[in-house]
């Protein structure tokens, strides 16, 4: 087992990893920018190293500084959390070359799944259902137009190096295609330094359902059931739940088998997810693989009673898994609490928290790094907390979430708590009658 782990991240996920490491008897090293010197992950780690100024590029994305911090503290492993360098093949390789275990995917795994065009080809070869579309990157505008006619509109153009909805355009006819092609490539180049595009059939009225998987160094892969992530805004998830209200036993078995095939195809090691689009007829299609722990991992933990961070560390240390698949017991739901004003186009709301009261009670969990008097810096992602509930049924989980949201008091900044309360009260949401388009027509 590792003796000391450096957490190459900040905020809630850094604190989450520190807590599990402490339970495992592993020493921890926090890294922080000057803007995060008062963050709880800095206070709770065994050691802390400042790695630069507020800018992510000069701190949390600064590989030389991170490696130097690991070297001076004698860390034998690095946990990247999610975001930042968690799916960066270069950083994974750098750790490997330095003799430090990267608690995440290998460079080869990240490269095979990070490029969405290559990932799709790999999944097709493994027999995983994929959305009809281009075989690899589009070579020209003309090729895209020809293929769009073949598979029939609507289609969606996607940046091969994309994420968060950037470099993505839905196209409904030939007239729109050329302008969409130009703007998507320009946006992708600016965001990712890569303007490679591929094309897929646009699945209408879809659900976004992902399967949690774990693989070890000995070829075992198992799935830990699904998460429904369909409630999202501009491709950013707002609410996640297990089990999906759209799921059937037959669909869960088929998607679980497909996810295991997908992970096995690249000999995957670690914790990750296979993300699918599921249409109204319950046909499912591979969308992408995330080769890291995800923000919404707590909802899976709650319904299988298992610590996924601990599992991730054990797998990285070479401890074999049982290979057992897990299925949900009860119902869990997570609301992402962001420092944003939902009534002002979700404008970020950094500032000092003057009052904080976290909800409690049976089946209520809050994962956060904030406290009263803490100043939220304006430089990073606006998520400041995750509110998770567990109950016997979905109806009970929604009632518990409403109670917890009403009890959750954060003053001094704007948050998305009022938005979540309105979603919980929505009749279609309560009935499980929603798709990824829910927020486009939701009145709040």
TORMISE-923551 format. One record per residue (C-alpha): residue in three letters; x, y negated, z. Coordinates in steps of 0.1 Angstrom, whole numbers. Layout:
<sites>
r ALA | x X | y Y | z Z
...
</sites>
This chain:
<sites>
r UNK | x 0 | y 0 | z 0
r UNK | x 11 | y -36 | z -6
r UNK | x 27 | y -55 | z 23
r UNK | x 20 | y -90 | z 11
r UNK | x -3 | y -104 | z -16
r UNK | x -2 | y -138 | z -31
r UNK | x -36 | y -151 | z -42
r UNK | x -32 | y -171 | z -74
r UNK | x -65 | y -190 | z -70
r UNK | x -84 | y -214 | z -48
r UNK | x -116 | y -219 | z -29
r UNK | x -142 | y -192 | z -23
r UNK | x -126 | y -163 | z -41
r UNK | x -92 | y -169 | z -25
r UNK | x -108 | y -169 | z 9
r UNK | x -127 | y -137 | z 0
r UNK | x -95 | y -119 | z -9
r UNK | x -78 | y -131 | z 22
r UNK | x -105 | y -116 | z 44
r UNK | x -103 | y -82 | z 28
r UNK | x -65 | y -82 | z 30
r UNK | x -67 | y -89 | z 67
r UNK | x -90 | y -60 | z 72
r UNK | x -65 | y -38 | z 53
r UNK | x -36 | y -50 | z 73
r UNK | x -20 | y -68 | z 43
r UNK | x -3 | y -102 | z 48
r UNK | x -15 | y -130 | z 24
r UNK | x 0 | y -160 | z 8
r UNK | x -22 | y -189 | z -3
r UNK | x -12 | y -213 | z -30
r UNK | x -27 | y -248 | z -33
r UNK | x -25 | y -280 | z -51
r UNK | x -22 | y -313 | z -32
r UNK | x -59 | y -318 | z -37
r UNK | x -66 | y -285 | z -19
r UNK | x -44 | y -290 | z 12
r UNK | x -74 | y -290 | z 35
r UNK | x -92 | y -260 | z 19
r UNK | x -101 | y -230 | z 42
r UNK | x -81 | y -205 | z 21
r UNK | x -49 | y -225 | z 30
r UNK | x -58 | y -224 | z 67
r UNK | x -67 | y -187 | z 69
r UNK | x -38 | y -172 | z 49
r UNK | x -7 | y -160 | z 67
r UNK | x 15 | y -183 | z 46
r UNK | x 7 | y -212 | z 22
r UNK | x 28 | y -228 | z -6
r UNK | x 20 | y -260 | z -24
r UNK | x 24 | y -254 | z -61
r UNK | x 18 | y -288 | z -76
r UNK | x -5 | y -318 | z -81
r UNK | x -43 | y -317 | z -86
r UNK | x -42 | y -309 | z -123
r UNK | x -48 | y -272 | z -129
r UNK | x -22 | y -272 | z -157
r UNK | x 4 | y -283 | z -132
r UNK | x -7 | y -261 | z -103
r UNK | x -30 | y -231 | z -106
r UNK | x -21 | y -225 | z -142
r UNK | x 16 | y -232 | z -136
r UNK | x 31 | y -197 | z -140
r UNK | x 67 | y -207 | z -131
r UNK | x 55 | y -223 | z -98
r UNK | x 33 | y -193 | z -90
r UNK | x 61 | y -168 | z -96
r UNK | x 85 | y -190 | z -76
r UNK | x 60 | y -190 | z -47
r UNK | x 58 | y -152 | z -49
r UNK | x 95 | y -149 | z -49
r UNK | x 102 | y -171 | z -19
r UNK | x 75 | y -154 | z 2
r UNK | x 85 | y -119 | z -9
r UNK | x 50 | y -111 | z -21
r UNK | x 49 | y -76 | z -38
r UNK | x 16 | y -82 | z -55
r UNK | x -5 | y -111 | z -70
r UNK | x -43 | y -112 | z -69
r UNK | x -56 | y -137 | z -96
r UNK | x -92 | y -138 | z -85
r UNK | x -115 | y -150 | z -114
r UNK | x -109 | y -178 | z -138
r UNK | x -75 | y -195 | z -141
r UNK | x -49 | y -168 | z -150
r UNK | x -71 | y -137 | z -142
r UNK | x -73 | y -127 | z -178
r UNK | x -40 | y -141 | z -191
r UNK | x -19 | y -114 | z -207
r UNK | x 12 | y -136 | z -205
r UNK | x 9 | y -139 | z -167
r UNK | x 2 | y -102 | z -163
r UNK | x 33 | y -95 | z -184
r UNK | x 54 | y -119 | z -163
r UNK | x 43 | y -102 | z -131
r UNK | x 52 | y -68 | z -146
r UNK | x 86 | y -81 | z -158
r UNK | x 93 | y -95 | z -123
r UNK | x 84 | y -63 | z -105
r UNK | x 53 | y -78 | z -89
r UNK | x 21 | y -59 | z -92
r UNK | x -6 | y -79 | z -110
r UNK | x -39 | y -68 | z -93
r UNK | x -58 | y -69 | z -126
r UNK | x -56 | y -56 | z -161
r UNK | x -23 | y -49 | z -179
r UNK | x -12 | y -72 | z -208
r UNK | x -23 | y -45 | z -233
r UNK | x -58 | y -42 | z -218
r UNK | x -63 | y -80 | z -216
r UNK | x -52 | y -84 | z -253
r UNK | x -74 | y -56 | z -265
r UNK | x -105 | y -71 | z -249
r UNK | x -96 | y -108 | z -248
r UNK | x -99 | y -112 | z -285
r UNK | x -136 | y -106 | z -291
r UNK | x -132 | y -96 | z -327
r UNK | x -106 | y -69 | z -318
r UNK | x -128 | y -59 | z -288
r UNK | x -158 | y -53 | z -310
r UNK | x -137 | y -31 | z -334
r UNK | x -124 | y -11 | z -304
r UNK | x -160 | y -6 | z -291
r UNK | x -173 | y 5 | z -324
r UNK | x -145 | y 31 | z -327
r UNK | x -155 | y 43 | z -291
r UNK | x -191 | y 48 | z -301
r UNK | x -204 | y 18 | z -281
r UNK | x -234 | y 1 | z -297
r UNK | x -224 | y -33 | z -311
r UNK | x -244 | y -61 | z -327
r UNK | x -243 | y -60 | z -365
r UNK | x -218 | y -85 | z -378
r UNK | x -184 | y -91 | z -394
r UNK | x -156 | y -65 | z -392
r UNK | x -130 | y -87 | z -377
r UNK | x -125 | y -124 | z -383
r UNK | x -141 | y -142 | z -411
r UNK | x -116 | y -151 | z -438
r UNK | x -136 | y -180 | z -453
r UNK | x -168 | y -200 | z -454
r UNK | x -180 | y -180 | z -484
r UNK | x -175 | y -147 | z -467
r UNK | x -195 | y -159 | z -438
r UNK | x -224 | y -171 | z -460
r UNK | x -224 | y -137 | z -479
r UNK | x -225 | y -117 | z -447
r UNK | x -252 | y -139 | z -431
r UNK | x -274 | y -131 | z -460
r UNK | x -267 | y -94 | z -457
r UNK | x -276 | y -90 | z -421
r UNK | x -303 | y -117 | z -424
r UNK | x -307 | y -149 | z -404
r UNK | x -306 | y -160 | z -376
r UNK | x -269 | y -153 | z -370
r UNK | x -244 | y -166 | z -345
r UNK | x -208 | y -179 | z -352
r UNK | x -185 | y -172 | z -323
r UNK | x -149 | y -182 | z -316
r UNK | x -127 | y -151 | z -311
r UNK | x -109 | y -167 | z -282
r UNK | x -141 | y -183 | z -269
r UNK | x -159 | y -185 | z -236
r UNK | x -185 | y -206 | z -218
r UNK | x -204 | y -212 | z -250
r UNK | x -177 | y -232 | z -267
r UNK | x -170 | y -225 | z -303
r UNK | x -204 | y -209 | z -306
r UNK | x -232 | y -219 | z -331
r UNK | x -266 | y -204 | z -339
r UNK | x -274 | y -207 | z -376
r UNK | x -309 | y -202 | z -390
r UNK | x -303 | y -207 | z -428
r UNK | x -278 | y -213 | z -455
r UNK | x -282 | y -251 | z -453
r UNK | x -270 | y -252 | z -417
r UNK | x -241 | y -227 | z -422
r UNK | x -214 | y -250 | z -435
r UNK | x -217 | y -277 | z -409
r UNK | x -219 | y -251 | z -381
r UNK | x -188 | y -234 | z -395
r UNK | x -168 | y -266 | z -394
r UNK | x -179 | y -278 | z -360
r UNK | x -175 | y -244 | z -343
r UNK | x -139 | y -240 | z -357
r UNK | x -130 | y -276 | z -346
r UNK | x -144 | y -270 | z -311
r UNK | x -126 | y -237 | z -308
r UNK | x -93 | y -251 | z -319
r UNK | x -95 | y -279 | z -294
r UNK | x -106 | y -256 | z -265
r UNK | x -85 | y -225 | z -271
r UNK | x -59 | y -234 | z -297
r UNK | x -74 | y -208 | z -320
r UNK | x -101 | y -215 | z -347
r UNK | x -107 | y -178 | z -356
r UNK | x -144 | y -171 | z -360
r UNK | x -165 | y -140 | z -363
r UNK | x -202 | y -136 | z -370
r UNK | x -230 | y -115 | z -355
r UNK | x -267 | y -111 | z -359
r UNK | x -284 | y -134 | z -334
r UNK | x -304 | y -112 | z -310
r UNK | x -336 | y -131 | z -301
r UNK | x -353 | y -129 | z -267
r UNK | x -323 | y -111 | z -252
r UNK | x -315 | y -102 | z -216
r UNK | x -279 | y -105 | z -205
r UNK | x -272 | y -73 | z -185
r UNK | x -237 | y -62 | z -175
r UNK | x -224 | y -30 | z -161
r UNK | x -198 | y -30 | z -132
r UNK | x -170 | y -5 | z -138
r UNK | x -139 | y 6 | z -120
r UNK | x -110 | y 26 | z -135
r UNK | x -79 | y 41 | z -118
r UNK | x -44 | y 49 | z -130
r UNK | x -53 | y 86 | z -135
r UNK | x -80 | y 82 | z -162
r UNK | x -111 | y 82 | z -140
r UNK | x -137 | y 56 | z -148
r UNK | x -170 | y 51 | z -130
r UNK | x -199 | y 26 | z -132
r UNK | x -215 | y 8 | z -103
r UNK | x -249 | y 1 | z -119
r UNK | x -260 | y -31 | z -136
r UNK | x -264 | y -68 | z -129
r UNK | x -290 | y -90 | z -146
r UNK | x -274 | y -124 | z -155
r UNK | x -301 | y -137 | z -178
r UNK | x -309 | y -169 | z -158
r UNK | x -282 | y -192 | z -172
r UNK | x -278 | y -227 | z -186
r UNK | x -256 | y -233 | z -216
r UNK | x -241 | y -198 | z -212
r UNK | x -232 | y -206 | z -175
r UNK | x -249 | y -181 | z -151
r UNK | x -271 | y -195 | z -123
r UNK | x -287 | y -165 | z -107
r UNK | x -277 | y -128 | z -108
r UNK | x -295 | y -98 | z -94
r UNK | x -294 | y -60 | z -90
r UNK | x -313 | y -40 | z -101
r UNK | x -325 | y -58 | z -133
r UNK | x -363 | y -61 | z -133
r UNK | x -361 | y -50 | z -170
r UNK | x -342 | y -18 | z -163
r UNK | x -355 | y 17 | z -166
r UNK | x -337 | y 49 | z -153
r UNK | x -332 | y 60 | z -189
r UNK | x -317 | y 26 | z -200
r UNK | x -294 | y 25 | z -169
r UNK | x -281 | y 60 | z -177
r UNK | x -275 | y 51 | z -214
r UNK | x -258 | y 17 | z -206
r UNK | x -237 | y 33 | z -178
r UNK | x -225 | y 60 | z -202
r UNK | x -217 | y 33 | z -228
r UNK | x -198 | y 12 | z -203
r UNK | x -177 | y 42 | z -192
r UNK | x -169 | y 49 | z -229
r UNK | x -159 | y 13 | z -234
r UNK | x -135 | y 13 | z -204
r UNK | x -121 | y 47 | z -212
r UNK | x -113 | y 36 | z -247
r UNK | x -86 | y 13 | z -234
r UNK | x -76 | y 34 | z -204
r UNK | x -89 | y 7 | z -182
r UNK | x -74 | y 3 | z -147
r UNK | x -90 | y -20 | z -121
r UNK | x -124 | y -36 | z -116
r UNK | x -142 | y -51 | z -146
r UNK | x -175 | y -55 | z -164
r UNK | x -189 | y -45 | z -197
r UNK | x -214 | y -72 | z -208
r UNK | x -244 | y -63 | z -230
r UNK | x -272 | y -81 | z -248
r UNK | x -305 | y -62 | z -244
r UNK | x -334 | y -70 | z -268
r UNK | x -371 | y -69 | z -260
r UNK | x -373 | y -32 | z -272
r UNK | x -344 | y -23 | z -248
r UNK | x -319 | y -18 | z -275
r UNK | x -285 | y -28 | z -261
r UNK | x -254 | y -42 | z -277
r UNK | x -218 | y -47 | z -265
r UNK | x -210 | y -84 | z -260
r UNK | x -177 | y -85 | z -243
r UNK | x -156 | y -71 | z -215
r UNK | x -143 | y -91 | z -185
r UNK | x -111 | y -76 | z -173
r UNK | x -113 | y -91 | z -138
r UNK | x -135 | y -93 | z -107
r UNK | x -165 | y -115 | z -114
r UNK | x -182 | y -143 | z -95
r UNK | x -213 | y -122 | z -90
r UNK | x -196 | y -91 | z -76
r UNK | x -213 | y -96 | z -41
r UNK | x -247 | y -85 | z -54
r UNK | x -232 | y -52 | z -65
r UNK | x -214 | y -49 | z -31
r UNK | x -247 | y -54 | z -13
r UNK | x -267 | y -26 | z -31
r UNK | x -239 | y 0 | z -30
r UNK | x -224 | y -10 | z 4
r UNK | x -189 | y -11 | z -9
r UNK | x -161 | y -37 | z -9
r UNK | x -151 | y -43 | z -45
r UNK | x -120 | y -64 | z -36
r UNK | x -108 | y -35 | z -14
r UNK | x -114 | y -11 | z -43
r UNK | x -95 | y -33 | z -66
r UNK | x -65 | y -35 | z -43
r UNK | x -65 | y 3 | z -37
r UNK | x -67 | y 11 | z -74
r UNK | x -38 | y -13 | z -81
r UNK | x -18 | y 4 | z -53
r UNK | x -23 | y 38 | z -71
r UNK | x -49 | y 53 | z -48
r UNK | x -71 | y 76 | z -69
r UNK | x -109 | y 71 | z -70
r UNK | x -136 | y 97 | z -65
r UNK | x -150 | y 89 | z -99
r UNK | x -185 | y 88 | z -86
r UNK | x -211 | y 66 | z -102
r UNK | x -232 | y 44 | z -79
r UNK | x -268 | y 34 | z -82
r UNK | x -286 | y 5 | z -64
r UNK | x -302 | y 9 | z -30
r UNK | x -326 | y -20 | z -24
r UNK | x -325 | y -53 | z -42
r UNK | x -298 | y -81 | z -41
r UNK | x -298 | y -116 | z -56
r UNK | x -272 | y -143 | z -58
r UNK | x -277 | y -181 | z -64
r UNK | x -246 | y -201 | z -74
r UNK | x -246 | y -233 | z -54
r UNK | x -229 | y -260 | z -74
r UNK | x -219 | y -295 | z -65
r UNK | x -239 | y -309 | z -94
r UNK | x -270 | y -331 | z -98
r UNK | x -296 | y -310 | z -117
r UNK | x -317 | y -341 | z -123
r UNK | x -289 | y -360 | z -140
r UNK | x -278 | y -334 | z -166
r UNK | x -259 | y -314 | z -140
r UNK | x -234 | y -341 | z -135
r UNK | x -206 | y -330 | z -111
r UNK | x -210 | y -344 | z -76
r UNK | x -176 | y -343 | z -58
r UNK | x -173 | y -360 | z -25
r UNK | x -172 | y -354 | z 13
r UNK | x -197 | y -331 | z 29
r UNK | x -211 | y -349 | z 59
r UNK | x -234 | y -322 | z 72
r UNK | x -234 | y -284 | z 66
r UNK | x -257 | y -258 | z 79
r UNK | x -254 | y -223 | z 64
r UNK | x -284 | y -200 | z 65
r UNK | x -282 | y -167 | z 84
r UNK | x -304 | y -138 | z 95
r UNK | x -306 | y -102 | z 83
r UNK | x -297 | y -96 | z 47
r UNK | x -283 | y -131 | z 41
r UNK | x -247 | y -137 | z 31
r UNK | x -229 | y -169 | z 22
r UNK | x -195 | y -168 | z 4
r UNK | x -179 | y -203 | z 5
r UNK | x -149 | y -223 | z 14
r UNK | x -166 | y -255 | z 24
r UNK | x -172 | y -270 | z 58
r UNK | x -185 | y -302 | z 73
r UNK | x -160 | y -330 | z 67
r UNK | x -145 | y -311 | z 37
r UNK | x -140 | y -333 | z 5
r UNK | x -148 | y -315 | z -27
r UNK | x -121 | y -326 | z -53
r UNK | x -132 | y -336 | z -88
r UNK | x -106 | y -315 | z -106
r UNK | x -121 | y -280 | z -106
r UNK | x -152 | y -259 | z -112
r UNK | x -182 | y -273 | z -94
r UNK | x -193 | y -240 | z -77
r UNK | x -189 | y -245 | z -40
r UNK | x -209 | y -215 | z -25
r UNK | x -227 | y -183 | z -34
r UNK | x -259 | y -175 | z -15
r UNK | x -266 | y -137 | z -15
r UNK | x -295 | y -119 | z -1
r UNK | x -305 | y -82 | z 1
r UNK | x -339 | y -67 | z 8
r UNK | x -358 | y -35 | z 1
r UNK | x -377 | y -49 | z -29
r UNK | x -373 | y -77 | z -55
r UNK | x -404 | y -95 | z -40
r UNK | x -389 | y -94 | z -6
r UNK | x -355 | y -106 | z -19
r UNK | x -371 | y -136 | z -35
r UNK | x -390 | y -145 | z -3
r UNK | x -357 | y -141 | z 17
r UNK | x -338 | y -163 | z -9
r UNK | x -365 | y -190 | z -6
r UNK | x -362 | y -190 | z 32
r UNK | x -324 | y -191 | z 30
r UNK | x -323 | y -219 | z 4
r UNK | x -346 | y -240 | z 25
r UNK | x -323 | y -234 | z 55
r UNK | x -291 | y -242 | z 35
r UNK | x -283 | y -279 | z 43
r UNK | x -255 | y -297 | z 25
r UNK | x -254 | y -334 | z 28
r UNK | x -231 | y -360 | z 14
r UNK | x -232 | y -346 | z -22
r UNK | x -258 | y -334 | z -47
r UNK | x -263 | y -296 | z -51
r UNK | x -283 | y -272 | z -72
r UNK | x -302 | y -259 | z -42
r UNK | x -335 | y -278 | z -52
r UNK | x -332 | y -262 | z -87
r UNK | x -329 | y -227 | z -73
r UNK | x -359 | y -233 | z -50
r UNK | x -380 | y -242 | z -81
r UNK | x -368 | y -212 | z -100
r UNK | x -378 | y -189 | z -71
r UNK | x -413 | y -204 | z -71
r UNK | x -417 | y -199 | z -109
r UNK | x -444 | y -174 | z -118
r UNK | x -425 | y -159 | z -148
r UNK | x -393 | y -155 | z -127
r UNK | x -412 | y -138 | z -99
r UNK | x -427 | y -114 | z -124
r UNK | x -393 | y -107 | z -140
r UNK | x -406 | y -121 | z -173
r UNK | x -376 | y -140 | z -185
r UNK | x -347 | y -139 | z -211
r UNK | x -315 | y -159 | z -215
r UNK | x -337 | y -187 | z -229
r UNK | x -355 | y -192 | z -196
r UNK | x -338 | y -225 | z -187
r UNK | x -344 | y -240 | z -221
r UNK | x -382 | y -244 | z -214
r UNK | x -380 | y -245 | z -176
r UNK | x -394 | y -277 | z -160
r UNK | x -375 | y -290 | z -130
</sites>
